[in-house]
Amino acid sequence: MAGQKLTLAKGLNAGLRAAMEKDAKVVLMGEDIGKLGGVFRITEGLQKDFGEERVIDTPLAEAGILGTAVGLALRGYRPVVEIQFDGFIYPAFDQIISQVSKMHSRSLGYLKVPMVIRVPFGGGIGAVEHHSESNEAYFAHTAGLRVVSCSNPEDAYWMIQQAIECDDPVMFYEPKRRYHERAEVEIDEAAGAPRGLHEARVLREGTDVTLIAYGPMVKTCMEAAGAAADEGRSLEVIDLRSLSPLDLDTVTASAEKTGRVVVVHEASTFLGMGAEIAAEIQQKCFYHLEAPVLRVGGYNIPYPPSRFEEEFLPNLDRVLDGVDKALAY
């Protein structure tokens, strides 16, 4: 079953199926994930094949879902919780911060909380309020949580399995506007996962400017690198894949090579992931830099109505403007 053409959504579905087949302690929980298969159909067909005791349709109560999942994890299960939309996670915020992230430390390492919290995030789908947010920095800031984000079908397939196998709680961010994009996926189990869960990936080699992104903005940065190449500029593109922990070795090696870095994400740049990455690069690569580390991101306002989201979201032109500013120093 190697080399299948899958969408990112189908890659996640196949990864969840593989994890459930491998370990009977893997259970899925969420609103409408069973009979419906989830609003984005990520869990389609799994309840039919694994039963209602392993693919559980829950009430509309995020705090209750997370609290139940904590209990399951402490009893040896590996729950995978779906938060239907990014903006629905806040009722469960207390459970995640006060219980999920702290249980291992609180028990002096005696207790583990092996659970995955799946979060469709970002904009670009024309949704209403509370359905298009980028709240990943809240959780990357929280000690005790691992935070990752896939950007393509192959990573979706492998990373969800790696996250489920992890003994720590993992926030798993999925770029909802990329769910239906297709790519070749190597799913030969004998080949193993192509890289570690927390390893960044250099998607395109370059010499002039480094673009750093994750999730939905990876594709935008790849498009920007292609457009820049037509003008004789060589951009290196890094897919972070993991936000906590950060693969700073890959990031700083690229920064030292190009001397110019632009960090791109949908979330507001104020106190966002880009600020942390810029600080780390400045501390570790100061004498290699030819320009300040720049950021391109969403504006520091509540997510706008869908008719304005194209003006809010970073696009090809805004990324290229960031590249121009970096090169102007």
Number of C-alpha atoms within 10 A of each C-alpha: 8 12 12 15 15 21 22 29 26 23 29 26 22 22 23 25 19 17 21 21 12 11 13 12 17 23 24 26 25 26 21 20 26 24 16 16 21 18 13 16 16 21 26 19 18 22 20 12 11 15 12 16 11 19 27 19 20 16 12 13 15 23 17 15 20 29 17 15 26 24 14 18 24 15 13 13 19 27 27 27 25 26 23 22 19 24 19 18 21 14 14 17 17 14 20 24 17 10 16 26 21 20 20 18 13 11 10 9 9 9 15 21 28 25 29 28 23 22 25 24 27 29 25 17 13 15 13 12 13 13 19 26 19 23 20 23 18 13 20 21 16 15 13 21 20 25 27 27 29 28 25 27 26 27 23 27 28 28 26 27 23 16 25 25 16 17 16 19 29 27 24 26 27 25 23 23 18 22 23 15 14 18 16 15 22 21 21 12 11 7 9 10 18 12 12 12 23 21 18 23 17 18 12 17 14 19 15 19 26 31 30 27 27 25 26 25 26 24 18 19 31 21 16 21 26 15 17 16 13 9 8 9 16 20 26 23 26 24 25 26 27 24 24 23 16 20 16 16 11 15 23 21 14 25 29 19 17 20 24 26 33 27 25 28 26 25 27 23 18 13 12 22 24 25 16 14 22 17 13 15 22 17 11 14 17 16 10 16 17 18 17 17 22 18 25 24 23 22 17 12 9 11 23 17 13 17 11 11 18 13 12 22 23 21 20 17 12 15 24 19 13 20 26 13 15 21 16 9 9
